[in-house]
Amino acid sequence: MSNIALHIENLSYRYGERYALRNLSLDIKEGVFFGLLGPNGAGKTTLMSLLTRLLKPASGEIGVFGYSLSKHANEAMRHIGVVFQQSTLDLDLSVAQNLEYHGALHGIAPREVRCRIQQELSRFELLDRLHDRVRDLNGGHRRRVELARALLHRPKLLLLDEASAGLDIDTRANLNKHVRTLCTLDGIAALWTSHLIEELHSEDQILILNNGQCLAQGQARILQNKHKAKDLPALFSQLTRPAE
């Protein structure tokens, strides 16, 4: 399992008597863009909360590059970068101040933090907004700052929970393309959760989640053939359609 970035085994979580996730298992390898699809309320955000230790599993195991999230949390979390569905940037601080604070939380020396900020913002073509207040950025730029922040401590696993929510079509496509480039060039593993099917490709590894349960997992093209679906939207609709 040396090339497994994220290992999830029989993971479950309940809100009272209702299961938000039930016996979910998946592996994501290094350098892989992995798509988690599901309608609203499928359990995607619950999974992200479990992976970031905001929630504690009812049962099951989570491993990050071989480190148990329950037993070796610090070592596991050091490898993870996160972009949540809801923005967690401080709107009244500048871009630089937001990133410097994140670097300090990870124990990165101030001089090194400044160097990394320059690198990441250059990569996202945002260096000229370094001293702007986040409040003055548009939605697309804020997302790019959040992704730059998530990469600042050099993680090897990116968790993106509906990261493109609220963005226009072109900005969504550019963000998606950039994350895929990180996977290809930097070997980062990415878990991209979405209810927007067009953000996933037929060649992608995917998992379709609904009502907390895995409906299908594997390469999208193979799953389409298996279920005799003409394309990924048809597959998604077929598997998530309410029972009559």
C-alpha positions in Angstrom: 0.0 0.0 0.0 3.1 2.3 -0.3 1.4 4.2 -3.2 -2.0 4.5 -1.5 -2.6 8.2 -0.5 -6.0 7.6 1.1 -7.3 4.3 2.5 -10.9 4.1 3.8 -12.3 0.9 5.1 -15.9 0.2 6.2 -16.4 3.8 7.3 -19.7 4.6 8.9 -21.3 7.6 10.6 -24.7 8.2 12.1 -26.7 11.2 13.0 -28.9 9.6 15.7 -30.4 6.5 14.1 -29.9 7.7 10.6 -26.7 6.6 8.7 -25.1 9.4 6.8 -22.4 7.0 5.7 -22.6 3.2 5.8 -19.6 0.8 5.3 -17.8 3.0 2.8 -14.5 1.8 1.4 -12.1 3.2 -1.2 -8.4 3.7 -2.0 -6.9 6.6 -3.8 -3.4 6.3 -5.2 -0.7 9.0 -5.5 -1.1 11.2 -8.5 -4.8 10.3 -9.1 -7.7 12.7 -9.5 -10.6 10.8 -7.9 -14.1 12.0 -8.3 -16.8 11.6 -5.6 -20.2 12.2 -7.1 -23.5 12.4 -5.3 -26.7 14.4 -5.1 -27.1 16.9 -2.3 -27.4 15.0 1.0 -25.6 12.0 -0.3 -22.9 12.0 2.5 -20.1 13.8 0.7 -19.7 16.6 3.2 -20.0 14.1 6.1 -17.1 12.2 4.6 -15.0 15.3 4.3 -15.7 16.1 8.0 -14.6 12.6 8.9 -11.4 12.9 6.8 -10.5 16.3 8.5 -11.4 15.1 12.0 -14.3 17.4 12.4 -16.4 14.3 13.1 -15.5 11.0 14.7 -16.5 7.8 12.8 -19.0 5.4 14.3 -16.9 2.6 12.9 -14.2 2.0 10.2 -10.7 3.1 9.5 -9.1 6.0 7.7 -5.4 5.9 6.7 -3.3 8.7 5.0 -0.1 7.4 3.5 -0.1 4.6 6.0 -0.8 6.7 9.0 -4.0 5.9 10.9 -6.1 9.1 11.3 -7.4 7.9 14.7 -4.0 6.7 16.1 -1.5 9.0 14.4 -3.6 12.1 13.6 -0.7 14.6 13.5 1.3 12.6 11.0 -1.7 11.9 8.9 -3.0 15.5 8.8 0.4 16.8 7.9 -0.1 15.3 4.4 -3.5 16.7 3.8 -4.6 20.0 2.2 -8.3 21.0 2.3 -10.6 23.3 0.4 -14.0 23.3 2.1 -17.3 24.0 0.5 -17.8 27.1 2.6 -14.9 29.6 2.5 -12.8 29.8 5.6 -10.7 32.8 4.6 -10.8 35.8 6.9 -12.4 38.4 4.6 -10.9 41.4 6.5 -7.3 40.2 6.3 -5.2 40.5 3.2 -4.3 37.5 1.0 -0.8 37.5 2.5 -2.0 37.7 6.1 -4.4 34.7 5.5 -1.5 32.6 4.0 1.0 33.7 6.7 -1.4 32.6 9.4 -1.8 29.2 7.8 1.9 28.8 7.5 2.4 29.7 11.2 -0.2 27.1 12.2 1.9 24.5 10.4 5.1 25.6 12.1 6.7 26.9 8.9 9.4 29.6 9.5 8.2 33.1 8.4 10.9 33.5 5.8 10.1 30.1 4.2 6.3 31.0 4.4 6.9 34.2 2.4 8.9 32.3 -0.2 6.2 29.7 -0.5 3.5 32.3 -0.7 5.3 33.9 -3.7 5.5 30.5 -5.4 1.9 29.5 -4.9 0.4 32.9 -5.8 2.6 33.0 -8.9 1.3 29.6 -9.9 -2.3 30.9 -9.6 -1.5 34.3 -11.2 -2.5 36.1 -8.1 0.8 37.7 -7.0 -0.5 41.1 -7.8 -3.3 40.6 -5.3 -0.9 39.8 -2.4 -1.8 42.8 -0.3 -5.5 43.0 -1.2 -8.2 42.3 1.3 -9.9 39.0 0.6 -13.2 40.8 0.8 -12.2 42.7 -2.4 -11.6 39.5 -4.4 -14.2 37.9 -6.6 -15.4 34.3 -6.0 -13.0 32.7 -8.4 -10.0 34.5 -7.0 -11.0 33.6 -3.4 -11.1 29.9 -4.4 -7.6 30.2 -6.0 -6.3 31.7 -2.7 -7.9 28.9 -0.8 -6.2 26.3 -3.0 -2.9 28.2 -2.7 -3.4 28.1 1.1 -4.1 24.4 1.0 -0.9 23.7 -0.9 1.3 26.0 1.3 2.5 23.2 3.6 3.2 20.9 0.7 0.6 18.3 1.2 0.4 15.1 -0.8 -3.4 14.6 -0.6 -5.9 17.3 -1.5 -9.5 17.2 -0.3 -11.9 19.4 -2.2 -15.4 19.6 -1.0 -17.6 21.1 -3.7 -14.7 23.5 -4.3 -16.3 24.9 -7.5 -19.6 25.7 -5.8 -20.9 29.2 -6.8 -18.3 29.8 -9.5 -19.1 30.6 -13.1 -18.6 27.9 -15.8 -15.2 29.1 -17.0 -13.8 29.6 -13.5 -15.0 26.1 -12.5 -13.3 24.6 -15.5 -10.0 26.4 -14.9 -10.0 25.3 -11.2 -10.7 21.7 -12.2 -8.0 21.7 -14.8 -5.5 23.2 -12.4 -6.1 20.5 -9.8 -5.7 17.8 -12.4 -2.4 19.4 -13.4 -1.2 19.2 -9.8 -2.0 15.5 -9.8 -0.1 14.9 -13.1 2.9 17.1 -12.5 3.3 17.0 -8.7 2.0 13.5 -8.0 -0.6 14.9 -5.6 -3.7 12.7 -5.0 -7.0 14.7 -5.1 -10.4 13.8 -3.8 -12.8 16.0 -5.7 -16.4 15.9 -4.4 -19.2 17.4 -6.6 -22.8 17.0 -7.6 -21.9 18.5 -11.0 -21.3 15.6 -13.3 -19.6 17.6 -16.1 -16.6 18.1 -13.8 -15.7 14.4 -14.2 -14.4 12.6 -17.2 -14.9 9.1 -18.5 -11.3 8.2 -17.8 -11.6 9.3 -14.1 -11.7 7.0 -11.2 -15.1 7.8 -9.5 -17.4 6.7 -6.7 -21.1 7.5 -6.8 -22.6 8.0 -3.4 -26.2 8.3 -2.5 -27.9 8.1 0.9 -24.6 7.4 2.5 -23.9 4.2 0.4 -21.6 3.5 -2.5 -23.7 2.7 -5.6 -20.7 2.2 -7.9 -16.9 2.6 -7.9 -14.3 2.3 -10.6 -13.3 4.0 -13.9 -16.3 6.0 -15.2 -16.0 4.5 -18.7 -16.0 0.9 -17.4 -19.0 1.7 -15.1 -20.9 3.2 -18.0 -20.4 0.0 -20.1 -21.3 -2.2 -17.1 -24.6 -0.4 -16.6 -25.2 0.2 -20.3 -25.3 3.9 -19.8 -24.5 6.1 -22.8 -22.5 8.6 -20.8 -21.6 9.6 -17.2 -24.7 11.8 -16.7 -26.9 8.9 -17.8 -25.1 6.6 -15.4 -25.5 9.0 -12.5 -29.2 9.5 -13.2 -29.8 5.8 -13.6 -28.1 4.9 -10.3 -29.4 7.8 -8.2 -33.0 7.8 -9.5 -35.4 7.4 -6.6 -37.1 4.0 -6.5 -40.7 4.1 -7.7 
